Amino acid sequence: MKRSALVAAASLVMSSSAFALTSTETQVLTQKILSSRVIDMPVVAAKLVVSADKSDRVEIAKAAVIAVAKNHPTALSTVVGAVLRKAPEATEAVVAACLEAAPEMARTVVAAATFATEGKDAVILATAGRLVPSKMDDIRGEVNLAKARRSNKSTVTAKGGANGIVIPGSAVVTESTVFTKTVESTVVVPVLDGQGNPVKDSNGNPVTEQKVVKVEVPYTPPAPVAISAYAAADPNRP
């Protein structure tokens, strides 16, 4: 099996595993990321993932986000986004690693992961539900907001003179998203007989009863985490 590019670059004479990095490999990767400037960490992490053998990318992606989560959590969203744009197959592993290392960053992590990937929303929600079930109301809101922004990121029209200029790869929200949730509500309904006709009392008035039903009501989720750091075009693409 080929050595990962990370280990080769560090001149370590050992084989990397497709299932887990050795402690030495993890230490080298962590040092490589943490020795860079915080603003450069997303680029460094993404390059490490891309340059590695495909069989090693998931483990390297996990190690990268754990290093950032434990040492520079404010940079976690940008690193998650940069890594998953290059290795979307690592989505479940990366989200799980982040939530285990820094559960307080759950909203930021799921928002960044959702925005950076396509077709992984169910995996992200399932992983969060398993690891941080108490935060799921907020997390669902973040996922929905990130999906709305992701769906509108392909083009934006910038007005210049008389003609519009279409700029590929930019992010813009062009429509609002209405959130609802299901709640129980007590309502008064008429009592019906066996044939579906209203039952009336001796005075001819309809007989009513109270029932508990589930209804959809508008729902305003907590304010979303700032996404400006990972909403721009991918800084790692050629």
C-alpha positions in Angstrom: 0.0 0.0 0.0 1.3 3.4 -0.9 2.3 5.8 1.9 0.1 8.9 2.3 1.5 12.1 0.8 1.6 13.6 4.3 3.9 10.9 5.7 6.1 11.0 2.6 6.5 14.7 2.9 7.5 14.3 6.5 10.1 11.7 5.5 8.7 9.0 7.8 9.5 5.5 6.7 6.3 3.8 7.5 3.1 2.6 5.8 -0.2 4.4 6.3 -3.4 2.5 7.1 -6.6 2.8 5.2 -8.4 2.5 8.5 -6.5 4.6 11.0 -3.4 6.8 11.1 -0.6 5.9 13.5 0.0 8.3 16.4 3.2 9.5 14.6 1.3 10.3 11.4 -1.4 12.1 13.4 1.2 14.1 15.2 2.9 15.1 11.9 -0.4 16.1 10.4 -1.4 18.1 13.4 1.9 20.0 13.5 1.7 20.8 9.8 -1.7 22.4 10.2 -1.1 24.2 13.5 2.2 25.6 12.3 0.4 27.5 9.6 -1.5 30.7 10.1 -5.1 30.4 11.2 -6.3 32.0 8.0 -4.3 29.4 5.9 -5.5 26.4 7.8 -8.4 25.6 5.4 -6.0 25.6 2.4 -3.4 23.5 4.2 -6.0 21.0 5.4 -7.6 20.7 2.0 -4.2 20.2 0.3 -3.2 17.5 2.7 -6.4 15.6 2.0 -6.2 16.0 -1.8 -2.5 15.0 -1.9 -3.1 11.8 0.1 -4.0 8.4 -1.3 -7.7 8.0 -1.8 -7.7 5.2 0.8 -6.3 7.6 3.4 -8.4 10.7 2.8 -11.1 10.0 5.3 -8.7 9.4 8.1 -6.6 12.5 7.2 -9.7 14.6 7.0 -10.8 13.5 10.4 -7.4 14.1 11.9 -7.3 17.6 10.3 -10.6 18.8 11.7 -9.9 17.3 15.2 -6.6 19.3 15.3 -8.5 22.5 14.5 -11.4 21.8 16.8 -9.2 21.3 19.8 -6.8 24.2 19.1 -8.5 26.8 16.9 -12.3 26.2 17.1 -13.1 29.5 15.5 -11.5 28.2 12.3 -13.4 25.0 12.3 -16.2 25.9 9.9 -13.8 27.0 7.2 -11.7 23.9 7.6 -14.7 21.6 7.5 -16.0 23.4 4.4 -12.6 23.3 2.6 -12.0 19.6 3.4 -15.4 18.4 2.4 -15.4 20.2 -0.9 -12.4 18.2 -1.7 -13.5 14.9 -0.1 -17.3 14.7 0.3 -17.0 11.0 0.9 -15.6 11.9 4.3 -18.7 13.9 5.4 -20.0 11.4 8.0 -16.6 10.8 9.5 -15.7 14.5 9.6 -19.0 15.6 11.1 -18.8 12.9 13.7 -15.2 13.7 14.6 -16.1 17.4 15.0 -19.1 16.7 17.2 -17.1 14.4 19.4 -14.2 16.8 19.8 -16.3 20.0 20.1 -20.0 19.4 20.6 -20.5 23.0 21.4 -19.7 23.8 17.8 -22.5 21.6 16.5 -24.5 24.3 14.7 -21.4 25.7 13.0 -20.2 22.3 11.9 -23.5 21.1 10.4 -24.0 24.4 8.6 -20.5 24.3 7.0 -20.8 20.6 6.1 -24.3 21.1 4.5 -23.2 24.1 2.5 -20.0 22.4 1.2 -21.6 19.1 0.1 -24.5 17.9 -2.1 -26.6 14.9 -1.3 -25.2 14.5 2.3 -27.9 16.3 4.2 -29.5 13.1 5.6 -26.1 11.7 6.6 -25.3 15.0 8.4 -28.6 15.0 10.3 -28.4 11.3 11.2 -24.8 11.8 12.6 -25.9 14.9 14.6 -28.9 13.0 15.9 -26.8 10.2 17.1 -24.1 12.4 18.8 -25.9 15.6 19.9 -29.6 14.7 20.1 -30.4 17.5 22.5 -29.4 20.1 19.8 -31.5 18.7 17.0 -34.1 21.5 16.8 -31.3 24.1 16.3 -29.4 21.8 13.9 -32.4 21.2 11.6 -32.8 25.0 11.3 -29.1 25.4 10.4 -29.3 22.6 7.8 -32.3 24.2 6.2 -30.7 27.6 6.1 -27.5 26.2 4.6 -29.5 24.2 2.0 -31.3 27.4 1.0 -28.0 29.3 0.6 -26.4 26.4 -1.2 -29.2 26.2 -3.8 -28.7 29.9 -4.6 -24.9 30.0 -4.7 -24.4 29.2 -8.4 -24.9 32.7 -9.9 -25.4 36.2 -8.8 -26.3 39.2 -11.0 -24.2 42.3 -10.5 -25.6 45.4 -12.1 -23.1 47.3 -14.2 -24.3 50.1 -16.4 -27.3 49.1 -18.5 -26.5 45.4 -18.5 -26.3 42.8 -15.8 -23.2 40.8 -15.3 -23.5 37.2 -14.2 -20.7 36.1 -11.8 -20.4 32.3 -11.6 -19.6 30.7 -8.2 -20.9 33.5 -6.0 -23.4 33.2 -3.2 -26.6 35.1 -2.8 -30.0 34.3 -1.2 -32.8 35.4 -3.5 -35.8 34.0 -1.6 -36.9 33.6 2.0 -37.4 30.3 3.6 -40.4 29.7 5.8 -39.9 27.2 8.6 -42.7 25.3 10.3 -43.0 22.8 13.1 -45.6 20.4 14.3 -47.3 21.2 17.6 -50.2 19.8 19.6 -53.3 22.0 19.8 -56.7 21.6 21.5 -59.6 22.4 19.2 -63.4 22.2 19.6 -65.1 20.0 17.1 -68.7 18.8 16.6 -69.7 15.4 17.8 -70.8 13.2 14.8 -73.1 10.2 14.8 -72.4 6.9 13.2 -73.4 8.3 9.8 -71.2 11.4 10.0 -74.0 13.8 10.9 -73.7 16.5 13.7 -75.3 15.4 17.0 -77.6 18.0 18.5 -78.8 18.5 22.1 -82.4 18.8 23.2 -82.4 22.5 22.3 -81.3 21.8 18.8 -77.7 23.1 19.4 -74.7 21.2 18.0 -72.9 19.1 20.6 -69.1 19.7 20.6 -66.1 18.1 22.2 -62.4 19.0 22.6 -59.8 17.1 20.8 -56.0 17.3 20.7 -54.7 17.5 17.1 -51.3 18.1 15.5 -51.0 21.3 13.4 -48.2 23.0 11.5 -47.3 26.4 12.8 -44.7 29.0 11.7 -41.3 28.5 13.4 -38.5 31.0 13.7 -35.2 29.1 14.4 -32.4 30.7 16.4 -30.2 33.2 14.5 -27.9 31.3 12.2 -24.2 31.1 12.7 -22.2 33.5 10.5 -21.4 31.7 7.2 -19.5 34.4 5.4 -16.3 32.6 6.0 -17.3 29.4 4.1 -20.0 30.9 1.8 -17.5 32.3 -0.7 -16.1 30.5 -3.7 -13.8 27.6 -2.8 -10.4 29.1 -2.2 -8.7 25.8 -2.8 -9.9 25.1 -6.3 -7.5 25.7 -9.2 
